[in-house]
Amino acid sequence: MSRPPKIKAPEEGWPLGWAATLREFETHIVVERALSKLTCSSYLYDLHMFASFACSLGASPSEIDREMITKFLAGRRAEGMALRSLARMASTLRQFLAFLRQEGDTAKGPEEVLGGQRLPRSLPKVLTEEDVESLINAPDTSTSLGVRDRAWIELMYATGLRVSELAELPALSVFLDEGFLRVVGKGNKERLVPFGQGAEHWVREWLKLRPSLKPKCAALFVGRLGEGLTRQHLWRLIKAYASKAGINVTVSPHVLRHAFATHLLEHDADLRSVQAMLGHADISTTQIYTHVQRERLRALYSRLHPRSLPPN
């Protein structure tokens, strides 16, 4: 049996956001998707090669296009790479492009860049409003860390922040009296996102307790030793609270972001406003949530309409 390729760590000197993007992708496949060590090693090994190539062209992750990938794969073939290895590398790039689209980092999906048979967009998992209510109420607010967790879950559901944006959110970027926060998202783009009184109340309660942890950074949410919370830490916390709340689907911070978007649309928010709050560069990325609504309406119709079943 062949050895798995050694994991290539992101090069800190890489420009154009590649190092940060690959760290986020690594967290996505290792922590959120819980893929095997061999699969993760293969993905990261392939992407290290592709990122080096993209950097040599001065291209950021959001600028990946079909011509770039064609040149990259053709170059590997010219170097003698076997067809089976090329197929694996193309599969890696499909997974990476799907992740970028999920994060709102690019308008292009894998089917547009890699060609071939069009891939169906996977619909995001959706929490009901009752599920979210149970999740929000799961932390023990008699403790300081419980108040912190209630606050960040409330704020994430209220604003639809990406987990990386929440982890890095400075305390001074939250304007409680105005009911807005300022966040710097993908591509260093800044946006203002409103939030409601529920999030405001619990963030205020957390800010009363935050100094007691002697924060070592500017982040709004810190750990028991004053350190900033990582993406992995937030993922583990929300998974534990979902289990405590008895929620039967796999819950991650990204699922809560999906709930934010879906519930707004269900309550008649317009797609452009949701796009702006999510920080999506292209409206096509946000439109996946309209597919979620259609699927739920179809299921509701099939369950309730007297003529939904086929004739005898």
N, C-alpha and C positions, 0 to 999 in steps of 0.2 A: 504494500500500500504506500502511495507517494505521500511525502510530507506536505502539510499545508504550507502555503506561502507565508513567510514572516510578515506580520503586520507592519505596514509603513506608516509611521506617525506623520501628521501634517507638518510641512516645513514652515516654521514660524516666520521665515523671511519671505514667504510667498506673498505677492501683491494681490490686490483686487478681491480680497475677502475669501480666498480659497482655504486658508488654514482654518478660519472660524467655521466655514460651511462644512468642511470635512469633519470637524469635531462634532458638529450638530448631527451630521449624518451617522457618525459612529454611535452616538448616543441613541439615535433613532433605531438602528438595527440591533444594538447590543441590549439596550434597556427596554425600549418600548415594544419592539417586535420579538425580542428574545431569540434571535437566530443563533444557530450553532456557532461555536468558535471557528470552525473550519470555514463556514460560509462568510462570516464577518471578516476573517483574514483575507479571503479571496476578494471580496468586494473592495476592501481598503487597499489591497495591493494593486488591483486594477485601477482604482481611482487615483492613486498616487501617480501612476504612470500618465494617466490622462490629464491630471491637474498640471503636471510638469509641462506637458505638451501645450495645454491651453495658456499657461503663463508665458511660454515662449512666443505665443502669438499676441500677447497682451489682452487676452479675453477673460472676462469675469464669468462666474458660474451662470449668471442670467443671460449671457451672450452666446451660450452654446447653440450651434445650429447644425443643420444636416451636412453642410460642406466641411465644417470642422471635424465632425465625427468620421465622415468618409475618409478624410485625409489621415486621421489618426489610425483608423483600422487598416487602411491601405499601407501605411508605413509599417505597422506591426507585421502585416503579411509579407511585405518586401524583406523584412528582417528574418523571415523564416518561421514565424509563429504558426502553429498548427491550426487547422480550421476549427477544431474542437475548442481550442483556447480562445480563438477569435469569437466564437459563438458565446462562450462564457463572458468574455469582455463586453460584448454587445448587451448581454443580459444584465450585467452590472450597470451599464450606462442607462438602460431602461429603468432600473430600480432607482437610480440616482435622479434621473429626470422626473420620475413620478414623485419623489420626495420634494424636489424643488417646486413642482407645481402645487403640491399639497401645502407647502409653506408660503405660497404666494410669491415665490422668488422669480418665476418666469412664466410667460404666457404660453410657452411651447411645451407640449407633452411629448412623451416618448414616441407615440405613433406619428407625430408630425416631424420629428427629428430623425428617427431611425427608419421610417418608412415601413413597408411590409403591411401585414394585416392590422387593421385599426383595432387598438385595444379598447375595450369598454372601460369607461371611468368607474372606478370602484366608489360606491356611495359611502360617505362617512357614517360611522356609527352615530346614532342619535339617542340622546337621553331625553326622556320625557320631562316636563316641567316638575312633575312629582319626584322623579329621580333626582333632579338638581336640588330640589328643596331638601330631600333626605341627605344628600351629600353635604350641603351647606350646614346642616344642623349636626353633622357627625362629630366635629371637633369638640373637645371638652373645654368650654370657655371659662371654667374656674381656674385654669392655669394660663400663664403668660403665653406659652407656645400654642395652646389651644386657641387663644384670642388671635394670635398671629395667623394661624391656619384658617380660622374662620374669615379673617380679613382678606387674605390673598385669594381664597376660593370665591368669596363675594366679589372681589375686584376683578378677578379673571372672567367670571361669568358676566359681570356688568359691562366689560369693555372688549372681550374677545381677544385679549393680548396673546401673542405667541408666548410659549413658556420661556424662551430665551429673553424676550422683552420684559417679562415679569421679573425674572431673576435679576436682570440688570437695571431695573427701574430705580432711579434715584429718588430718595424721599422728597427732595426739593422739586421734583417734576410732577407732584400730585398737588393740585390746587383745590383743597376741600371746600372752601367757601364758594368757589365758582362752579364746582362740580365737573371739572375737567382734569385730565392728565395729559402731559406731553410725553410722547414716546418716540424714540429714534429707532426705526425698523430696518428692514432689508434695504440694502443699497444706500444706507445712511440717510434715508428719507424720514423727515419728521412729520408727525401728524398729531392732531388734538382729538381726544376721544372723550365723550361725556360719560358720566356714571351717575347712578341714582343714590337715594338716601340710605338704602340698606348698606351699600358698600361704604358710603361716607361715614356712617355710624361706626362700623367695625374698624375701619382704618384709623379713625380718631381714637378708638379704644386701644388699638395696637400702639399708636404713637405715644400714648401715655406710658406704656410699659417698655417700649424699645430702648430708652436710655439705660434701663437696669441691666441690659445685656452687654453694655459697653461696646457698641458697634465699632468695628474696625474698618468699615467701608461706608460709602455713601448710599448703598442699596437700601431701599425701603424695608425689605424683609431680610432679617438676619437670623442666624442660628444661635444656639445656646451659648456659644463661645464668641459671639459677635461677628462671625464670619458671614459673608454673603451666601445665600442659598444657591445651589447649583441646579441645573436642569434635571439631573438624575435624582437629586434630593426631592425636588417638587414632584417628580413622577412617582417616587416610592410613597410619598405622603398621600397623594390623591388615590393611589391604588389601595392603600390601607384604609382610608376613610370610605371608599366605595364598598370595600368588603364589610366594614362595620355597619354601613347603611343598608346592606343586603341588596345591593344593585347587582344584577345578574350578568351584565355585559362588562367587557373589559373597559375600564375607564382610565384615561390618561389626560394630561392637561390639554392635549389637542382635541380630545373628544368634548371637553368643556367649551373650547373655542367653537367647535361645530355647533354645540347646543346654543350658544350665544347667537350665531348667525341664523340658525334654523328657527328659533323661537321668535326672533325679531320679524322674520319674513312671515311667519304664521300669524303675527299680530299686525300685518299690513305695512311693515316698513318697506321702503322702496329699495331696489337692488343697488342703485348707485350709492345710497347712504351707507348701506352695509359694506359695500366695497371699500368706501373711504375709511370706515372704522376698522375694518380688518387689515387695511394697508396693502390690499392686492393691487398690483400694477395694472392688471387687465381685468375687465369685467367678466371674461370667459372663465376665469378662475372662480369667481364668486357664483357663477351660474350653476355650479354643481348643486348648490343648496335648493335651487328650484326643482332639480331632479328628485331630491329627497322628499320635497313636498308632494310631487306627483306620485311617487311610490307609496307614500302614506295614504294619499287620497284613494289610490287604486285598491289598497288593502282594506280601507274602510268601506269602500263601495262593495267589494266582494263579500265582506262580512255582513253587511246590513241590508243591501238592496234585495228585494224579493225575487228579482229576475236576473240575478247575477250568476246563478248556476246554470250549467248546460241543460237542455231539455232532456227528459227521459227517453 
